[in-house]
């Protein structure tokens, strides 16, 4: 994992230097640089980050609600009797740097992250075709340890490193890739890896002026986790009101954060094991609503 992080850091340095050169050249030519806006409506597609950042001094309060398996049928009201939930607060330290903390009912997990958007796509008077952000996160499982087993504090910890690279192709379509490394301090068996590499992809297609269709998928490299776990696929829509973003989705992932979705999804779309859920985002600015 250290080599992977080193490569990401080297790429970050090179691309930031290139972006600064382009901006300085545009400034010398006295031409206003026009950056791409709303590559995605929200800072999350479904479970994973986008390149969108929270504006400086803005607090984003999020509720991620995931109902149970719809295949449970009428006895559990098609999953609506069961649910997992995540509450979180994300804060814009600067327009490019965001920090957040959340708490999920899935394994009673507390998570935190920092996200730095180091590239912004330029649509006019510049030469930057993509946006890019780097996310570093940590999770802590706060469930009680099983009887008969000593669970050290370090056993509860996991780490996330993710690079998100996105492009807004036009006003109706955006796409991104998300190479991701998850490190788990405690694993079930020595035959699996503490470090899990996955590659995510995300798409946004505008279907109405304030509504988009979103798709998020993660491919997990083989022989890293148990065969019982499935690649997570999520399909949903974003409804942007200007004041907040409301997301509705269908997914086979029960967990609402990266480590749970990527390494612990057991449901299969082909068997109808699907969860309905929604994410609600509400922003507050210093001094009032945003």
C-alpha positions in Angstrom: 0.0 0.0 0.0 2.9 2.4 0.7 4.1 2.1 -2.9 0.6 2.9 -4.2 0.3 5.9 -1.9 3.8 7.1 -3.1 2.7 6.9 -6.7 -0.5 8.8 -6.0 1.6 11.5 -4.2 4.0 11.8 -7.1 1.1 12.2 -9.6 -0.5 14.8 -7.3 2.7 16.9 -7.3 3.2 16.7 -11.1 -0.5 17.6 -11.9 -0.7 20.4 -9.4 2.5 22.0 -10.8 1.0 21.7 -14.3 -2.3 23.2 -13.2 -0.5 26.2 -11.6 1.5 26.8 -14.8 -1.7 26.8 -16.9 -3.4 29.3 -14.4 -0.4 31.6 -14.4 -0.3 31.6 -18.2 -4.0 32.4 -18.4 -3.4 35.3 -15.9 -0.6 36.7 -18.1 -2.9 36.7 -21.1 -5.5 38.5 -19.0 -8.2 35.9 -19.9 -10.7 34.8 -17.2 -10.5 31.1 -16.4 -13.9 29.4 -16.4 -14.1 26.3 -14.3 -16.6 23.5 -14.7 -19.5 23.7 -12.3 -21.6 20.9 -10.8 -19.7 18.0 -12.3 -22.0 16.1 -9.9 -24.8 17.5 -7.8 -23.5 16.2 -4.5 -20.2 15.4 -2.8 -21.3 11.7 -2.9 -22.6 9.6 -5.8 -24.2 7.0 -3.5 -21.6 5.5 -1.1 -18.5 7.0 -2.5 -17.1 10.5 -3.0 -17.2 12.7 -6.0 -14.8 15.5 -6.8 -17.3 18.1 -5.5 -16.1 19.8 -2.4 -18.0 21.7 0.4 -17.5 25.5 0.1 -15.5 27.3 2.7 -17.2 27.8 6.1 -20.2 25.7 4.9 -21.4 22.7 7.1 -23.1 19.9 5.2 -25.4 17.7 7.4 -26.1 14.3 5.7 -28.5 11.5 6.5 -27.9 8.3 4.6 -30.8 5.8 5.1 -30.7 2.3 3.7 -33.7 0.0 4.1 -33.5 -3.8 4.3 -33.6 -6.3 1.5 -36.7 -5.9 -0.7 -36.7 -9.7 -1.3 -37.7 -10.2 2.3 -41.2 -9.8 1.1 -44.4 -8.6 2.8 -43.4 -10.0 6.2 -40.8 -7.2 6.6 -42.7 -4.8 4.3 -40.2 -5.4 1.5 -37.3 -4.3 3.7 -38.9 -1.2 5.1 -39.1 -2.7 8.6 -35.3 -2.9 8.7 -32.8 -0.2 8.0 -29.2 1.0 8.5 -28.4 4.7 8.8 -25.4 7.0 8.8 -25.4 10.6 10.1 -22.5 12.8 9.2 -21.2 16.4 9.2 -18.8 17.6 6.5 -17.2 21.0 6.8 -15.5 23.1 4.1 -12.2 24.3 5.7 -11.4 26.0 2.4 -13.1 25.7 -1.0 -10.8 22.8 -1.8 -10.3 21.1 1.6 -13.1 19.3 3.3 -13.2 17.3 6.5 -16.0 15.1 7.8 -17.1 12.7 10.5 -20.0 10.2 10.6 -21.6 7.5 12.6 -23.3 4.5 11.1 -25.5 1.8 12.6 -23.7 -0.7 10.4 -21.4 -2.4 12.9 -21.8 0.8 15.0 -19.0 2.4 12.9 -17.5 5.8 13.4 -15.7 7.2 10.4 -13.8 10.4 9.5 -12.1 11.7 6.4 -10.2 14.6 4.8 -10.6 15.4 1.1 -8.5 17.7 -1.0 -9.6 18.8 -4.5 -6.2 19.5 -6.1 -7.4 19.8 -9.7 -10.4 21.7 -11.2 -11.6 21.2 -14.7 -11.3 24.3 -16.9 -13.9 24.8 -19.5 -12.6 28.1 -21.0 -9.2 29.8 -21.3 -7.2 27.0 -19.8 -5.9 23.5 -20.3 -7.2 21.3 -17.6 -9.6 18.6 -18.8 -10.3 16.9 -15.5 -11.1 17.5 -11.8 -9.3 15.4 -9.2 -9.5 14.9 -5.4 -7.7 12.8 -2.9 -9.5 11.3 0.1 -7.9 9.8 3.2 -10.2 8.2 5.8 -10.3 6.1 8.9 -13.1 3.9 10.4 -13.6 2.4 13.9 -15.9 -0.5 14.6 -17.4 0.2 18.1 -19.4 -3.1 18.5 -18.7 -5.3 21.5 -16.1 -8.0 20.9 -17.4 -11.6 20.7 -17.3 -13.5 24.0 -14.0 -15.2 24.6 -12.0 -13.0 22.3 -9.8 -10.0 23.3 -10.4 -7.2 20.8 -7.6 -4.6 20.9 -8.3 -1.1 20.0 -6.1 -1.4 16.9 -8.3 -4.3 15.7 -11.2 -2.0 15.3 -9.4 0.4 12.9 -9.5 0.5 9.1 -8.1 3.1 6.6 -9.1 4.4 3.3 -7.1 6.0 0.5 -8.9 7.0 -2.7 -8.2 9.1 -5.8 -11.2 10.5 -7.6 -10.7 11.7 -11.2 -13.7 13.2 -13.0 -14.7 14.9 -16.2 -17.8 16.9 -17.1 -18.2 16.1 -20.8 -21.1 18.5 -21.3 -24.1 19.8 -19.3 -25.8 16.5 -19.4 -23.1 13.9 -18.7 -20.2 13.4 -16.3 -18.0 10.4 -15.4 -15.4 9.6 -12.9 -13.0 6.8 -11.9 -12.1 5.9 -8.2 -9.0 3.8 -7.6 -9.3 2.9 -3.9 -7.2 1.1 -1.3 -8.8 -0.1 2.0 -6.6 -1.4 4.8 -8.2 -3.5 7.5 -6.2 -4.1 10.7 -8.2 -7.2 11.6 -9.3 -9.8 9.0 -11.1 -13.1 9.3 -8.4 -15.3 7.9 -4.7 -15.3 7.0 -5.5 -16.3 3.5 -7.1 -12.9 2.8 -5.4 -9.5 2.5 -5.3 -6.6 5.0 -5.1 -4.3 2.0 -7.9 -4.4 -0.6 -7.6 -2.7 -4.0 -10.7 -1.8 -6.0 -11.5 0.4 -9.0 -14.7 2.3 -8.9 -16.6 4.1 -11.7 -19.4 6.6 -11.5 -21.6 8.3 -14.0 -24.1 11.2 -14.0 -26.7 11.7 -16.8 -29.1 14.6 -16.6 -32.7 13.6 -17.4 -34.5 16.7 -16.3 -33.2 20.3 -15.4 -32.8 19.4 -11.7 -32.7 15.6 -11.8 -29.9 13.3 -12.8 -29.5 9.5 -13.1 -26.4 8.2 -11.2 -24.6 4.9 -11.4 -21.8 3.8 -9.1 -19.9 0.5 -9.3 -16.8 -0.9 -7.7 -14.7 -3.8 -9.0 -12.7 -5.6 -6.3 -9.6 -7.3 -7.5 -9.8 -11.1 -7.0 -8.3 -13.2 -4.2 -8.4 -10.3 -1.7 -11.6 -11.0 0.3 -13.9 -13.9 0.8 -15.9 -15.2 -2.2 -19.1 -14.6 -0.3 -18.6 -10.8 -0.9 -20.0 -9.2 -4.0 -19.0 -6.1 -6.0 -21.3 -3.2 -5.0 -23.5 -1.7 -7.7 -25.8 1.3 -7.0 -28.3 3.1 -9.3 -30.1 6.2 -8.2 -31.3 9.7 -9.0 -30.3 13.1 -7.6 -33.0 15.8 -7.1 -31.4 19.2 -6.6 -33.6 22.0 -5.2 -30.9 24.6 -4.8 -31.2 24.4 -1.1 -30.4 20.8 -0.7 -29.8 17.6 -2.7 -32.2 14.6 -2.2 -30.9 11.2 -3.5 -32.9 8.1 -4.1 -31.2 4.8 -5.0 -31.3 1.0 -5.3 -28.2 -0.9 -4.3 -26.9 -4.3 -3.2 -24.7 -2.8 -0.6 -26.1 -2.7 3.0 -23.3 -0.4 4.4 -23.4 3.3 3.6 -19.6 4.0 3.7 -16.7 2.8 1.5 -15.2 0.1 3.7 -18.6 -1.6 4.3 -19.8 -1.2 0.7 -16.6 -2.4 -1.0 -15.5 -5.2 1.3 -18.7 -6.4 3.0 -21.5 -6.5 0.4 -23.1 -10.0 0.3 -26.3 -9.3 -1.8 -26.7 -10.1 -5.5 -28.8 -8.0 -7.9 -29.4 -11.2 -9.9 -31.3 -12.7 -7.0 -33.3 -9.6 -6.3 -31.4 -8.9 -3.1 -31.6 -5.1 -3.4 -31.9 -2.3 -0.9 -33.9 0.9 -1.4 -32.4 4.0 0.3 -32.1 7.7 0.3 -29.4 10.3 1.1 -30.4 13.8 2.2 -27.9 16.6 2.3 -28.6 20.0 3.9 -26.0 22.8 3.9 -25.6 25.5 6.6 -23.4 28.6 6.2 -21.9 30.6 9.0 -24.7 33.0 10.0 -27.6 31.0 8.5 -28.8 28.6 5.8 -26.9 28.2 2.6 
